[in-house]
Amino acid sequence: EIQDKYNVKISFLLEKQTFELRGMVHDKLDEARKEVQRILLDQGPSVKQISMIPPLRKRIDILEEIPPMNLRPLNEAEFEKCQFEEDTEELEKSFFIDDRVTDIHDFLGVKNEANQNSDYWREICKDCGVLRPLFKTQTIPLVHYPNQNVDFKLLFYPLKQHAYFKDKFGAVKVKEPYILIAVRKNAAGEYNELPNELDIRVLPQNKVPAISKSSVQSNIKNAMPQSPVKKEQQTQVKTGTSSAPEFSSSNFPDLLANKTVPPNNTQRPISYREQSLERPSNTQQNSVNDDFKHPNFSQLQDREEIQQSSRSNEPNNRPLKTEEEKQARKEAKKARIAKMKYEHTQEALNNANSNNKNIVENIISPSSNTRVLVENEVEKKSNEETELKPKIKKIVMEKSPDTSGPFDYQQITFGKRVRNYNFEQMKKVFTEAFDYARSHKGEIRFHGSVGKVVFSKVTPQISPELWEFTDLKDILVRELGVLPAFTDSVTEDSRLIQLLYENLSVEPSTKTAFFEINANSRNNPHGDYIPVTMFVNCNYVALGKVTLRWKHLADVDWSVLDRKFDFQMSLKARKSIRHDVKPFTTFMKKTSVHPASRMITFENIPEFLKVTSISFKQVNKFKIHYPFIVEVTRVEEIPIKQQMKSNKWQGGTGRGKPYYTVEVINDSIREKVKSNMDLGAGKLGNWTVEDILGEEPGMTNLVELTKTMLMLIERCHIVAERRAKEEANKAKK
């Protein structure tokens, strides 16, 4: 009755043994409280009131007509004086400012200036030492020959004309790809032994100028695009008055033998710069000396044409010099040559120790730059273009690929020099790359991949030449513009992979399968699309992670000569982004995978996410020897199509053309770099370069990974040979 009468709610709290009254109107609630109190007092005289409901404050409306109060004006002088005294006393108790502080900014820092440009913050970061430039991808091409006692040179061979590689790697996405082959040295000291499976009739084109490596600058000039008329003139000049012979199986070894390649004579490896200064043939003697004497390389072609024309039967129109001038030139030349001999001999003797007589012999041996220059000056005949004024030439001795220290070049093999050069190049590039990767927040992957190394932009002037292994990076790639590329597609033949499984002789430790979805995404309708990669599990539809594209920090492309496969050692990094936010959560709600057929169905998110391609990957991991793991991945590009009268897209496995990749990773290194996934801003990983690559000077981890890759290449080569025999026997039947 009280509840209905006063519109309140009355409840009894058993734990507190009290009544609780709730209502919306204060007056009604107060009357109901009094009524309940009266009833309780009538029922029991011992009942007491223990709580009172606080009264609500009444709202008083202020009339707008009332003007504001007129306050008494404040005495500003008294207030400032009082405030100053109080602040001074309080400041002296807490702070003390030194007399050396002349500016408030020195004590409190620079104030926050508004409207500052980017240069303002760039200068601050530069002064603090926290700003570093972006790391540019470094690609280093190297070569390896299985037989360490074989001396060889490199020759470019067109991949699409190779009997084996044109079928296995013919689909590589490189325009006019070339591969490297080894031209071995025979017993006579000539480089003319080629692999047996090569068809040497297709090596160069019909007519190729017989270019000798007379100088670095002449090769660079030949590699530049020229007019057809000038190319024809160069061909006639450098080959004499007759055209170059055609290459065939009968005359190709003779052509290789006629090239200007000095025998080894157990000397140190001759670099490209040293070959440019070696003694040329009689038909090119004057042109080589003229190239060296005149550093104005833009006029080399004109000088060569003049000299070649002077050798022809046409009379020389230039006036002859007097006998006095010729005699003066000869005397100046003899004095200059004698001075050069004395200076370089003294320099060699001063720099060499008493226990390193072999080093002295190497410095003054015919294979060094100094001796070649002296012999060229002595044997060079005086011509009309020689200037009377003597020229001063500065000769810089180049270091050997092995920089470990002085040693006897007569005892070291050619293969050892190649290994030392490869090790120094790898150590340098990976040390710089890992030092930069320490500050990367995200995923870091250091691995080796089996595949094929190809080269593009190989001009007709480069392809017929024989090259040293040291010329590959410094001359061919950096100066002549040859581009190396690597394809990680090992094969499309499942039978070859089965033979590889048998050769590994171990069962796969883990097997995984997932969809790799490449898409363009954004979370702002006005922002730019960025390429992302989503990883979706197959057994249950779940988004594993979302990453950005890989950024290659360092790639070392190994061309394994006389083997079916090459390999690449790569360091890559990428960032992971949140996958529990839109539009990825919305995309997963509209994605489904059939558990049996593995048919995937999805919908694009308009204005936010659009799928570009889908790959289905099956990964088998083999533990060969600790801590290395071989990952064999079957990759299938799934064709996707839109369903009729629907926004859904569909793609099924088994409809694409699969291929296989083989990679080797160091499991201990992978565990160490996992700490970079949760790296904070301005922090470095809790590992060092020595922890990853190994301690100096051995770099054990780097060397062990290289050995493992070479071992795997040998196994893959054996498997490929076995598979080739099976195909040959099948073709005969």
C-alpha positions in Angstrom: 0.0 0.0 0.0 2.8 2.4 0.8 4.5 1.7 -2.5 1.4 2.4 -4.5 0.5 5.4 -2.5 3.8 7.2 -2.7 5.2 5.6 -5.9 8.4 4.2 -4.2 10.0 0.8 -4.0 10.6 -0.8 -0.6 13.0 -3.7 -0.1 14.4 -5.5 3.0 18.2 -6.1 3.1 18.6 -9.3 4.9 22.4 -9.0 5.5 22.1 -5.5 7.0 18.6 -6.1 8.6 17.4 -2.8 7.2 14.7 -1.5 4.9 15.7 0.3 1.7 13.4 2.9 0.0 14.0 4.1 -3.5 12.0 6.8 -5.3 12.2 9.7 -7.7 10.6 12.5 -5.7 12.2 13.6 -2.5 8.9 14.7 -0.8 7.2 11.4 -1.6 10.2 9.5 -0.4 10.3 11.4 2.8 6.6 10.8 3.5 7.0 7.1 2.7 9.9 6.9 5.1 7.9 8.4 7.9 5.0 6.1 7.2 7.2 3.0 7.3 8.8 4.3 10.5 5.4 4.8 12.1 4.3 1.3 11.3 7.5 -0.2 12.6 7.3 1.8 15.8 3.8 0.6 16.3 4.7 -3.0 15.7 7.8 -3.0 17.9 8.9 -0.4 20.5 12.6 -1.6 20.2 12.9 -0.6 16.5 15.3 2.4 16.0 16.1 4.5 12.9 19.8 4.0 11.9 20.0 5.8 8.6 18.6 9.0 7.1 18.2 9.8 3.4 20.2 13.0 2.6 17.9 15.7 1.4 18.3 17.0 -2.1 19.4 20.5 -2.6 16.7 22.7 -4.0 17.4 24.4 -7.3 17.3 28.2 -7.1 16.8 30.1 -10.4 18.6 33.3 -10.8 16.8 36.1 -12.4 18.5 37.5 -15.5 17.5 41.1 -14.6 19.8 41.2 -11.6 23.1 43.0 -12.6 26.5 41.6 -11.5 28.0 42.7 -8.2 30.3 45.7 -8.2 33.5 44.3 -6.5 36.0 46.5 -4.8 39.0 47.2 -7.1 42.1 45.3 -6.1 45.3 47.1 -5.0 47.7 45.9 -7.7 50.8 47.3 -6.0 50.2 45.6 -2.7 49.3 42.3 -4.4 52.5 42.2 -6.6 54.7 43.0 -3.6 53.2 40.3 -1.5 53.3 37.8 -4.2 56.9 38.6 -5.1 58.0 38.2 -1.5 56.2 34.8 -1.1 57.6 33.4 -4.4 61.1 34.5 -3.6 61.1 32.9 -0.2 59.7 29.7 -1.6 62.2 29.6 -4.5 65.2 30.0 -2.2 64.1 27.1 -0.1 63.8 24.7 -3.2 66.2 25.9 -6.0 69.5 27.5 -6.5 70.5 29.0 -9.9 74.2 29.2 -10.6 75.7 32.5 -11.9 77.0 30.7 -15.0 73.5 30.3 -16.3 73.2 33.3 -18.7 70.2 32.1 -20.7 67.0 30.5 -19.5 67.1 28.0 -22.4 70.4 26.7 -21.0 68.6 25.8 -17.8 65.2 24.7 -19.0 65.9 23.7 -22.6 64.8 25.2 -25.9 61.2 26.1 -25.9 58.7 24.4 -28.1 58.7 26.4 -31.3 55.7 26.2 -33.5 55.6 25.8 -37.3 59.0 24.2 -37.6 60.0 22.4 -40.8 61.5 19.0 -41.2 65.1 20.4 -41.3 64.6 21.5 -37.7 64.1 17.9 -36.4 66.7 16.5 -38.8 69.4 18.7 -37.3 68.4 17.7 -33.8 68.5 13.9 -34.7 71.9 14.5 -36.5 73.3 16.2 -33.4 72.1 13.5 -31.1 73.5 10.7 -33.3 70.2 8.8 -33.7 69.6 9.4 -37.4 70.8 6.8 -39.8 70.3 6.4 -43.6 68.3 3.6 -45.1 70.3 0.5 -46.0 70.7 -0.2 -49.7 70.4 -3.7 -50.9 73.9 -5.2 -51.7 74.2 -7.9 -54.3 77.5 -9.7 -54.6 78.2 -12.3 -57.4 80.7 -15.0 -56.6 81.9 -18.2 -58.3 82.9 -21.7 -57.0 84.6 -24.5 -58.8 84.4 -28.0 -57.1 88.0 -29.0 -58.1 90.3 -26.7 -56.1 93.4 -27.5 -58.2 91.9 -26.4 -61.6 92.8 -23.0 -63.0 89.9 -21.5 -64.9 88.4 -18.3 -66.4 84.8 -17.3 -66.9 82.8 -17.1 -70.1 79.2 -16.0 -70.6 76.9 -18.6 -72.3 73.3 -17.9 -73.4 70.9 -19.9 -71.1 68.2 -20.5 -73.7 70.8 -22.2 -75.9 72.1 -24.6 -73.2 71.0 -28.2 -73.7 70.0 -28.8 -70.1 69.2 -25.4 -68.6 66.9 -24.2 -71.4 64.3 -26.8 -70.3 64.8 -26.5 -66.6 65.2 -22.7 -66.2 63.9 -21.4 -69.5 60.9 -19.6 -67.9 63.1 -17.3 -65.9 61.8 -13.7 -66.0 65.0 -12.1 -67.3 65.5 -10.7 -70.8 68.3 -12.5 -72.7 69.7 -14.5 -69.7 73.3 -15.7 -69.6 75.0 -18.2 -67.3 78.7 -18.5 -66.4 80.8 -21.5 -67.6 84.3 -22.4 -66.7 87.0 -22.4 -69.4 89.8 -24.6 -67.9 93.5 -24.3 -68.6 95.1 -27.2 -70.4 98.6 -28.7 -70.0 100.0 -26.1 -72.4 98.8 -23.2 -70.3 96.0 -22.2 -72.7 92.4 -21.7 -71.7 90.4 -23.7 -74.2 88.9 -26.6 -72.3 85.1 -26.3 -72.1 82.4 -28.6 -70.4 81.5 -31.6 -72.6 77.8 -30.8 -72.7 78.2 -27.4 -74.3 77.4 -26.7 -77.9 80.2 -24.3 -78.7 78.8 -23.5 -82.1 76.2 -21.2 -80.5 78.7 -19.4 -78.1 79.0 -16.0 -79.8 77.2 -14.6 -82.8 78.3 -15.0 -86.4 81.0 -12.3 -86.2 82.4 -11.1 -83.0 85.4 -8.7 -82.7 88.4 -10.3 -81.1 88.6 -7.9 -78.2 91.6 -8.1 -75.9 91.5 -6.6 -72.5 94.0 -3.9 -73.2 92.6 -1.5 -70.6 89.6 -1.0 -68.4 88.6 2.2 -70.2 88.5 0.6 -73.6 86.2 -2.1 -72.4 83.9 0.4 -70.8 83.9 2.4 -74.1 83.1 -0.8 -76.1 80.2 -1.6 -73.7 78.5 1.7 -74.5 76.0 1.9 -77.3 77.5 3.1 -80.6 76.4 3.6 -84.1 76.6 0.7 -86.6 79.2 2.5 -88.7 81.5 3.0 -85.7 81.0 -0.6 -84.6 82.1 -1.8 -88.0 85.1 0.4 -87.9 86.1 -0.9 -84.5 85.7 -4.5 -85.7 88.0 -3.8 -88.7 90.6 -1.9 -86.6 90.9 -4.4 -83.8 91.0 -7.5 -86.0 93.3 -6.0 -88.7 92.0 -5.5 -92.2 90.2 -8.9 -92.2 86.9 -9.8 -90.5 86.7 -12.1 -87.5 86.3 -15.8 -88.2 83.1 -17.6 -87.3 83.0 -19.8 -84.2 82.5 -23.5 -84.7 83.3 -26.7 -83.0 86.6 -27.0 -85.0 88.1 -23.6 -84.6 86.8 -22.4 -81.2 89.7 -23.8 -79.1 92.1 -22.2 -81.5 90.4 -18.9 -81.1 90.6 -19.2 -77.3 94.3 -20.1 -77.6 95.0 -16.9 -79.6 93.6 -14.7 -76.9 96.1 -12.7 -74.9 96.1 -14.8 -71.7 99.4 -15.3 -70.0 100.2 -18.7 -68.3 99.9 -19.0 -64.6 103.5 -19.9 -63.8 102.4 -20.3 -60.1 102.0 -16.6 -59.7 99.3 -14.7 -57.7 95.9 -14.2 -59.4 96.1 -11.5 -62.1 93.4 -9.0 -61.7 91.6 -7.2 -64.5 93.7 -4.0 -64.0 96.9 -6.0 -64.2 95.7 -7.8 -67.4 95.2 -4.4 -69.0 98.9 -3.6 -68.5 100.3 -6.9 -69.7 102.3 -7.2 -72.9 100.0 -7.3 -75.9 100.6 -9.0 -79.2 102.6 -7.4 -82.0 99.6 -6.2 -83.9 98.3 -4.4 -80.8 101.5 -3.2 -79.2 101.2 0.4 -80.1 97.5 0.7 -79.3 98.0 -0.7 -75.8 100.9 1.6 -75.0 98.9 4.5 -76.5 95.9 3.7 -74.3 98.1 3.8 -71.2 100.1 6.9 -72.2 97.0 9.1 -73.0 94.5 9.1 -70.1 92.0 11.0 -72.4 89.9 7.9 -72.9 87.3 9.7 -75.0 89.8 9.8 -77.8 91.0 6.2 -77.6 89.0 5.1 -80.6 90.4 7.8 -82.8 93.9 7.1 -81.8 93.5 3.4 -82.5 92.2 4.1 -85.9 95.1 6.4 -86.7 97.6 3.9 -85.6 96.0 1.1 -87.5 95.8 3.2 -90.6 99.5 4.0 -90.3 100.3 0.3 -90.4 98.6 -0.2 -93.7 100.2 0.3 -97.1 99.0 3.9 -97.3 101.8 6.5 -96.9 102.0 8.5 -93.7 101.1 12.2 -94.4 102.5 13.5 -91.2 105.9 15.3 -91.4 108.9 13.4 -90.0 110.8 14.7 -87.0 114.4 15.7 -87.2 117.2 13.4 -86.0 117.9 15.7 -83.0 114.4 15.5 -81.7 114.4 11.7 -82.1 117.7 11.5 -80.2 116.5 13.8 -77.4 113.3 11.6 -77.0 115.4 8.5 -76.8 117.7 9.9 -74.1 114.7 11.2 -72.1 113.0 7.8 -72.4 116.1 5.9 -71.2 116.5 8.2 -68.2 112.8 7.8 -67.2 113.0 4.0 -67.5 116.2 3.9 -65.4 114.6 6.0 -62.7 111.5 3.9 -62.6 113.5 0.7 -62.3 115.5 2.2 -59.4 112.6 3.6 -57.5 110.4 0.5 -57.6 113.3 -1.8 -56.8 114.2 0.3 -53.8 110.6 0.4 -52.7 110.3 -3.4 -52.9 113.5 -4.0 -51.0 112.5 -1.5 -48.2 109.0 -2.9 -47.8 110.1 -6.6 -47.7 111.4 -8.4 -44.7 114.5 -10.5 -44.7 112.3 -13.7 -44.2 109.9 -12.8 -47.1 112.2 -13.1 -50.1 109.3 -14.4 -52.2 107.4 -11.2 -51.7 110.3 -9.2 -53.2 110.5 -11.6 -56.1 106.7 -11.2 -56.7 106.9 -7.4 -56.6 109.6 -7.3 -59.3 108.4 -10.4 -61.2 107.0 -10.1 -64.8 103.5 -10.6 -63.4 103.4 -7.4 -61.5 102.3 -4.0 -62.7 105.7 -2.4 -62.3 107.7 -4.9 -64.3 105.1 -4.9 -67.1 105.3 -1.2 -67.4 109.1 -1.2 -67.5 109.2 -3.9 -70.1 106.5 -2.1 -72.2 108.5 1.1 -72.0 111.8 -0.7 -73.0 110.3 -2.7 -75.8 108.1 0.0 -77.2 109.5 1.5 -80.4 109.6 5.2 -80.7 106.8 6.6 -82.9 105.9 10.0 -84.2 103.2 10.6 -81.5 105.5 10.3 -78.5 105.8 13.7 -76.8 109.2 15.1 -75.9 108.1 16.1 -72.4 108.4 13.1 -70.0 105.3 12.0 -68.2 105.1 11.0 -64.6 103.0 7.8 -63.9 101.9 6.8 -60.4 101.6 3.0 -60.0 99.5 1.6 -57.1 100.1 -2.0 -56.2 96.8 -3.9 -55.8 96.2 -6.3 -52.9 95.6 -9.9 -53.5 92.1 -11.4 -52.8 93.7 -13.1 -49.7 94.4 -10.2 -47.3 95.4 -12.4 -44.4 99.1 -11.4 -44.8 102.2 -12.2 -46.8 102.6 -15.7 -48.0 104.2 -17.7 -50.8 102.1 -17.6 -53.9 104.0 -20.6 -55.3 102.5 -22.8 -52.6 98.9 -21.7 -52.6 96.5 -23.2 -55.1 94.2 -21.3 -57.4 91.2 -22.7 -55.5 92.5 -21.4 -52.2 92.7 -17.9 -53.7 89.1 -18.2 -54.9 88.0 -19.3 -51.4 89.8 -16.5 -49.7 88.3 -13.9 -52.1 84.8 -15.3 -51.6 85.2 -15.3 -47.8 86.3 -11.7 -47.6 83.4 -10.5 -49.8 80.8 -12.4 -47.8 82.2 -11.3 -44.5 82.1 -7.6 -45.5 78.6 -7.6 -46.9 76.9 -9.6 -44.2 78.7 -7.8 -41.4 77.3 -4.5 -42.6 73.8 -6.0 -43.2 73.5 -7.6 -39.8 74.7 -4.5 -38.1 71.8 -2.6 -39.7 69.3 -5.4 -39.0 69.9 -5.1 -35.2 67.6 -2.0 -35.2 64.9 -3.6 -37.3 61.6 -4.3 -35.6 60.0 -7.3 -37.2 61.0 -10.6 -38.8 64.6 -11.3 -39.9 65.5 -14.3 -42.1 69.0 -15.5 -42.9 69.0 -18.5 -45.2 70.4 -20.2 -48.3 68.4 -21.0 -51.4 69.0 -23.5 -54.2 68.3 -22.2 -57.7 70.0 -20.7 -60.6 72.1 -17.5 -61.1 71.6 -15.8 -64.4 73.0 -12.5 -65.8 71.4 -9.9 -68.0 72.6 -6.9 -70.0 75.5 -8.9 -71.4 76.6 -7.0 -74.5 78.2 -8.6 -77.6 81.5 -7.1 -76.5 81.4 -8.9 -73.2 80.1 -12.3 -74.1 83.2 -13.6 -76.1 85.7 -12.5 -73.5 87.4 -14.6 -70.9 87.2 -13.0 -67.4 88.9 -13.5 -64.1 86.8 -14.3 -61.0 87.8 -11.0 -59.5 86.4 -9.1 -62.5 82.8 -10.3 -61.9 81.9 -7.8 -59.1 84.2 -4.8 -59.7 84.3 -4.7 -63.5 81.4 -6.5 -65.0 78.7 -5.5 -62.5 79.8 -2.1 -61.3 81.4 -0.7 -64.4 80.0 -2.5 -67.4 76.4 -2.7 -66.0 75.9 -6.5 -66.0 73.0 -7.4 -63.7 72.9 -10.7 -61.7 69.6 -12.3 -60.9 68.6 -15.4 -58.9 65.6 -17.7 -59.4 64.7 -19.9 -56.4 62.6 -22.3 -58.5 64.5 -25.5 -58.3 62.3 -27.7 -60.5 58.8 -28.5 -61.5 59.4 -32.2 -61.6 58.0 -34.0 -58.6 60.1 -37.1 -59.4 63.3 -35.2 -58.9 62.1 -34.0 -55.4 61.3 -37.6 -54.5 64.8 -38.6 -55.4 66.1 -35.7 -53.3 64.1 -37.0 -50.3 65.7 -40.4 -50.8 69.1 -38.8 -50.9 68.6 -36.8 -47.7 67.9 -40.2 -45.9 65.8 -38.6 -43.2 62.1 -38.3 -42.5 60.5 -34.8 -42.5 60.3 -33.5 -38.9 57.3 -31.2 -39.6 54.7 -30.8 -42.4 52.7 -27.6 -42.8 50.3 -26.2 -45.3 48.8 -22.7 -45.7 47.5 -20.2 -48.1 49.6 -17.1 -48.8 47.3 -14.3 -49.9 48.8 -11.2 -51.5 46.6 -8.1 -51.4 46.5 -4.3 -51.5 45.1 -3.0 -48.3 44.4 0.2 -46.4 42.5 1.2 -43.2 41.6 4.7 -44.3 39.4 5.4 -47.4 41.5 8.4 -48.2 44.9 6.7 -47.6 47.2 4.9 -50.0 47.1 1.1 -50.7 50.0 -0.9 -49.4 50.9 -4.4 -50.5 50.4 -6.9 -47.6 50.7 -10.7 -47.3 48.1 -12.7 -45.2 48.8 -16.2 -44.0 45.7 -18.4 -43.7 45.7 -21.9 -42.2 44.1 -24.7 -44.1 42.7 -27.0 -41.4 40.8 -24.3 -39.6 40.1 -20.9 -41.2 42.2 -18.5 -39.1 44.5 -15.6 -40.0 48.0 -16.5 -38.7 49.8 -13.2 -39.4 49.9 -10.2 -41.7 53.2 -8.9 -43.0 54.6 -6.4 -45.4 56.8 -7.4 -48.3 60.4 -8.7 -47.8 63.2 -6.1 -48.0 66.5 -7.7 -49.2 69.4 -6.4 -47.2 72.2 -8.5 -48.6 72.3 -11.2 -51.4 75.3 -13.2 -52.3 74.8 -15.1 -55.6 77.0 -18.2 -55.9 77.6 -19.6 -59.4 78.7 -23.2 -58.9 80.5 -24.0 -62.1 80.1 -27.4 -63.8 77.0 -28.2 -61.6 73.3 -28.3 -62.3 72.3 -25.8 -59.6 73.6 -22.6 -58.0 72.6 -21.1 -54.6 72.1 -17.8 -52.9 72.8 -16.7 -49.4 70.3 -13.9 -48.4 69.5 -11.7 -45.5 65.9 -10.3 -45.6 63.7 -8.4 -43.2 60.0 -7.5 -43.1 57.6 -6.0 -40.7 54.5 -7.6 -39.2 51.3 -5.6 -38.7 48.2 -6.1 -36.6 45.8 -8.7 -38.0 43.0 -8.2 -35.4 41.8 -5.0 -36.9 39.8 -4.0 -39.9 39.8 -4.7 -42.8 41.5 -8.0 -42.0 38.8 -9.1 -39.5 36.1 -8.3 -42.0 37.9 -10.2 -44.7 38.2 -13.3 -42.6 34.5 -13.3 -41.8 33.8 -13.6 -45.6 36.5 -16.3 -46.2 36.0 -20.0 -46.1 38.1 -23.1 -47.0 36.7 -26.5 -47.9 38.5 -29.1 -45.6 38.7 -31.9 -48.3 39.2 -30.1 -51.6 40.9 -27.0 -50.1 38.7 -24.8 -52.2 39.0 -21.2 -50.9 36.2 -18.7 -51.2 36.5 -15.0 -50.3 35.2 -11.5 -50.9 37.1 -8.3 -51.4 36.4 -5.4 -49.1 35.4 -2.4 -51.3 37.7 0.6 -50.8 39.8 -1.2 -48.3 41.2 -4.6 -49.4 41.6 -6.3 -52.8 43.3 -9.7 -53.4 45.9 -9.8 -56.1 47.2 -13.4 -56.0 47.0 -16.6 -53.8 49.6 -19.3 -53.4 49.2 -22.6 -51.7 52.3 -23.8 -50.0 53.2 -27.2 -48.5 56.5 -27.1 -46.4 58.5 -30.2 -45.4 61.3 -29.6 -42.9 64.3 -32.0 -42.7 66.9 -31.9 -39.9 70.1 -32.8 -41.5 72.7 -31.9 -38.9 72.5 -29.5 -36.0 71.6 -26.7 -36.3 70.7 -26.7 -40.0 67.2 -27.5 -41.4 66.3 -28.1 -45.0 62.9 -26.7 -46.0 61.4 -28.1 -49.2 58.4 -26.1 -50.3 55.8 -27.0 -52.9 54.4 -23.7 -54.3 51.2 -23.6 -56.4 49.9 -20.4 -57.9 46.1 -20.7 -57.5 44.0 -19.2 -60.4 41.1 -17.2 -59.0 37.9 -16.2 -60.7 34.7 -14.4 -59.7 31.5 -16.3 -59.4 28.6 -15.3 -61.6 26.2 -12.7 -60.2 28.0 -12.6 -56.9 30.7 -10.7 -55.1 32.5 -13.9 -54.1 35.8 -15.1 -55.6 36.9 -18.7 -55.7 40.2 -20.6 -56.2 41.0 -24.3 -56.0 44.2 -26.2 -55.5 45.3 -28.7 -58.2 44.6 -26.3 -61.0 47.9 -24.3 -61.0 51.4 -25.3 -62.1 53.4 -26.1 -59.0 57.2 -25.7 -58.5 59.5 -26.5 -55.7 62.0 -24.4 -53.6 64.8 -25.7 -51.4 66.1 -23.6 -48.5 68.6 -24.1 -45.7 68.3 -22.2 -42.4 70.3 -22.1 -39.2 67.8 -22.9 -36.4 70.0 -21.3 -33.7 70.3 -18.0 -35.6 66.5 -18.0 -36.2 65.9 -18.3 -32.4 68.3 -15.4 -31.7 66.7 -12.9 -34.1 63.2 -13.7 -32.8 63.8 -11.0 -30.1 63.5 -8.3 -32.8 59.7 -9.1 -33.2 59.1 -7.2 -29.9 61.8 -4.6 -30.3 61.0 -1.1 -28.9 61.6 2.2 -30.6 65.3 3.2 -30.6 66.4 -0.2 -29.2 68.8 -2.8 -30.6 68.4 -6.6 -30.6 70.0 -8.5 -27.7 72.5 -10.1 -30.1 75.6 -9.0 -31.9 77.1 -9.7 -35.3 79.6 -12.1 -33.8 76.7 -14.1 -32.2 75.2 -14.6 -35.7 78.2 -15.0 -38.0 80.8 -16.2 -35.5 83.9 -14.7 -33.9 86.7 -13.1 -36.0 88.6 -14.1 -37.9 87.0 -17.5 -38.7 83.3 -16.6 -38.8 82.4 -20.2 -38.0 78.6 -19.9 -38.5 79.0 -18.2 -41.9 81.5 -20.8 -43.1 79.3 -23.7 -41.9 76.3 -22.4 -43.7 78.4 -22.1 -46.9 79.7 -25.7 -46.5 76.2 -26.9 -46.0 75.0 -25.2 -49.1 77.8 -26.7 -51.2 77.1 -30.1 -49.8 73.4 -29.7 -50.7 74.4 -28.6 -54.2 76.4 -31.7 -54.7 73.5 -33.9 -53.6 71.1 -32.0 -55.9 73.6 -32.4 -58.8 73.7 -36.2 -58.2 69.9 -36.3 -58.1 69.7 -34.3 -61.3 72.1 -36.6 -63.1 70.1 -39.6 -61.9 66.9 -38.1 -63.1 68.5 -37.2 -66.5 69.5 -40.9 -67.0 65.9 -42.0 -66.2 64.6 -39.6 -68.8 67.1 -40.8 -71.4 66.3 -44.4 -70.8 62.6 -43.6 -71.0 63.1 -41.8 -74.3 65.0 -44.8 -75.8 62.1 -47.1 -75.0 
